[in-house]
Amino acid sequence: MNMKFFKTTLVLILFPILISSISHKFYVSTTNVEYVPEMQTIQIISKIFVEDLEKVLQERYSHLIVLNPKKETKTDINYLKKYVNQKLKINVNNKPVELIYIGKEYDIDIVNMYFEIKNISELTSIEIKNKILFDMFPEQQNIIHMITPDANRNMILDKNHPYGLLKFN
C-alpha cells in the first residue's frame, strides 16, 4: 500500500513538470550571411519556423495566409517578402543595401529564404538588424552566422538588442 501511494504521488508530482517541459517552445531563427568576394556579393539564407512565420503574417496581414507550397498564393508570398524586408535590414560599410529576394524552399517545418546583396567589392563592416518575429514572440532569438574568407563570427539578436555590428580589417 505504501509503494502504491509513493508511485501515485511521484506520478502526480512529475507529470506537470514533464508536460510543461514538453510544451515549452523555443523561438529561434538562424541567418547565414556569407561574403563572397569573387562574386562581389553577400549571400543570405534565413531559416525560420513555418508555423511561427505563418502566425505573424496572419496576425499582421490576413488570417487567410498559408505558408505551404501546395496551398500558398502569390499574395501569401508577397506578404512574406514584405514582412521580411521590413524586419531584416542590413548596412554594408555604413550604407544601407538592398536585399534581393532570390526565392524560398520548405524543409519540413522550416522555410529557407534566400537573398543576395550585389556590388560589394570590399567588406569593412556589416550592421544587421533582424527583428523577425519579435512583434509576435518577445522571447524570439535570431542567430546570425557571418562567414567571410578570413573569419567566421556569430551574433545573437533579441528584442532588447535587435542590432549587431561586425567590423573587418
N, C-alpha and C positions, 0 to 999 in steps of 0.2 A: 504494500500500500504506500509506503514512504517513497519507494522508487517510482511508482506511477505519478505521485504528486510532484516529485522532483522533475520528471520528464515533461509533464504538463506545464509546470512553471517555467522551465527552461524554454520550451517552445513559445510560450506567451511572451517571454521577455525578448527572445531572439528574433521572432517573426517580424515585428515592426522595424527592427534595426536592419534586417536583411531586405525587406521591401523598400525601405527608404534609400538604401544604397543602390538598389537595382534601378529605381525610378529616377535617381539623380541623373541629370543630363549635363554634359559638358557642351559649352557653346564656344566653338573654336573654328577658325578658318586658317588656311595656310596660303601664302602667296610667295611664289618663287619668282625672283626678279634677277635676270641674268643679262649682264652686259656682254655683247659680242662685238668686239672692236673691228674684226674683219668685215662685218656686215654693217657697221656703224648703227647698230640697233640695241635696244633693250627689249628683251622678250619676257613676257609676264604670263604666269599661269596662276590663277586664283582657284582654290579648291574650297567649295562651300557646301554645307549640307543642304540638300534639296528641300527638305521639309522646313527648315528654318527660313530659307530664302523665299520659298513659296508663301509662307505665313506672313512675312513682312511685306511682300508685294500685294498680297490680298488685303492686308490692313491699310496699306498706303493708297492703292490704286483701284482695285476691284476684287470682290470676293470670288469672281469667276476665273481668276488667273490659275492656270495649271502648268506646272513645270514637269512635263512628261513628254518624251519625244513622239509618242503616239497620239497625244491629245492636245498639245500646245498649239496656239495660233501665232500668227505673225505679231499680233497685238501683244500677246504674252511675252514674246521675245523682245519686242520694243520696250516694254515696261522693265524687263530685266536689264537691258542695256542702259536705259535711262537711270535706273536706280544705282547701278554700279558706277556709272560715270559721275553721278552726284556724290557718291560716298568714297570713291578712290581717286585721289588727286596726287600728282607727282610733279615735283620740281627737279630739274636736272641742271646742275651748275647754276643754281639760284634763279632759274627761269621756269615758268610753268610750261608743261609739254602736253601734247595731245595724245591720249590713249586711243590707238586704232584698234577697234574690235575686229578680231580675226574669226572667232567662232567659239563654239562650246561643244562639249560632249558629256554624256552622263556615264558615270561609273558607279553602278548600283545606287547608293543613296547620296552620292556627291556629284555636283556639277563642276566640271573643269572649264573655266573660262579663259580664253586666250586673247592677249592684247600685245601690241607692239608699239614701241616708240622709235621713230626713224630719225636719221641725220644726227646721230650722237658720235661725233668724231673723237671726243675726249670726255672722260668722266672724272670730274674732280669732286663732285658732291651729288648726293641724291637725298631729297626730302620726300618722305612718303606719309600721306595722311590716308589712313584706312579706317573709315567709320562704318564699314559694312556691318549691319545687324545691331549696331549699338542702340538704335532707336527702339528696337523690339526686345533685346536681351541685354540688360545692364551688365551682366557678368561675362558677356562675349569677350573673347580674346582673339586678336588677329596676329598671327605669327608671320613675320616676314623673313625669308631667306634670301640674302643678297649674294650673288655669285659674280665675281669678276675673274679675269685671268690671274690676278695676283692675290686675291683674298676672298674668303667667304665670311660673311657676317650675318648675324641674326638679331632681330628685334621682336619684342612682344608689345603690341599696342593694345590698349584697353580704353574704356570710356573716359577715364581720367587723363590718359596720355595717348591720344589718338595719332600723334605725330612722331616721326623718327627721322633723324638726320644722320647720314653717314658721310664722312669725308675720306677722300683717297688722295694719295701722293703726299 
